[in-house]
Amino acid sequence: AQSVAQPEDQVNVAEGNPLTVKCTYSVSGNPYLFWYVQYPNRGLQFLLKYITGDNLVKGSYGFEAEFNKSQTSFHLKKPSALVSDSALYFCAVRVSGGYQKVTFGTGTKLQVIP
Amino acid sequence: GAVVSQHPSRVICKSGTSVKIECRSLDFQATTMFWYRQFPKQSLMLMATSNEGSKATYEQGVEKDKFLINHASLTLSTLTVTSAHPEDSSFYICSAGIQGVEGYTFGSGTRLTVV
């Protein structure tokens, strides 16, 4: 079985400060890891993914995430938060190969304070 | 980039009626489509996986006779909520698997309210 943990229901950060949204995962086999963002009453928008290669992956809107195999983590980061970054963020994992199902974390609400 | 068009975005229906939600892949062929349900302030729960031309695979606890999934073509998958009840009110989202791409593209979601 595969699982994702997002330990923080909400993260508050001041505009201009760096932000981190935490994610740890459990999977049998090589993981594919993803971050998605969701705005109210909308679907999910893809931010970034780790498949293989460099542990630090860069994605949309200035976000990046670092894959840490030993800690089974994939934390989302951004050097300088914007008010418009306020949204719900989901970490997700699947195993490699074919169209395997994706398991999502419970989501972390990011609130950027002006 | 690849786009999945989901329709309708919002629907209100009376108890006992059926509602159909469509997801279309634009400019690509979706061999596999996933259907999720999201309760308020909760994560996405996978309901079923559908493959074009074959029966959908439902997750444990999901009633296949209540949530009918049809994936008759490579560009269209539908979810029909039959004999809807207020407890079926939720946000439903589809996503498509794209050949050669590890991630999935999501539809914009359908807010179903059963009154």
Contacts between the chains, C-beta under 8 A, distances in Angstrom:
chain1	res1	chain2	res2	distance
A	32	B	102	5.2
A	32	B	103	7.6
A	34	B	103	5.8
A	36	B	106	7.5
A	41	B	91	7.4
A	41	B	109	7.0
A	41	B	111	6.1
A	42	B	108	5.9
A	42	B	109	6.3
A	43	B	6	7.0
A	43	B	93	5.4
A	43	B	106	4.4
A	43	B	107	5.3
A	43	B	108	4.1
A	43	B	109	4.4
A	44	B	44	7.6
A	44	B	93	6.9
A	44	B	95	7.7
A	44	B	106	4.3
A	45	B	106	7.6
A	46	B	103	5.9
A	46	B	105	7.3
A	46	B	106	7.7
A	49	B	102	6.4
A	49	B	103	5.1
A	51	B	102	5.2
A	90	B	43	6.8
A	90	B	44	7.2
A	96	B	102	7.7
A	99	B	31	6.9
A	99	B	32	3.9
A	99	B	49	7.6
A	99	B	51	8.0
A	99	B	97	3.9
A	101	B	34	6.6
A	101	B	46	5.7
A	101	B	49	6.0
A	102	B	34	7.2
A	102	B	46	7.5
A	102	B	95	7.7
A	102	B	104	6.5
A	103	B	46	7.7
A	104	B	43	4.8
A	104	B	44	4.8
A	105	B	43	6.3
A	106	B	42	7.0
A	106	B	43	4.6
A	107	B	41	8.0
A	107	B	42	7.6
A	107	B	43	5.4
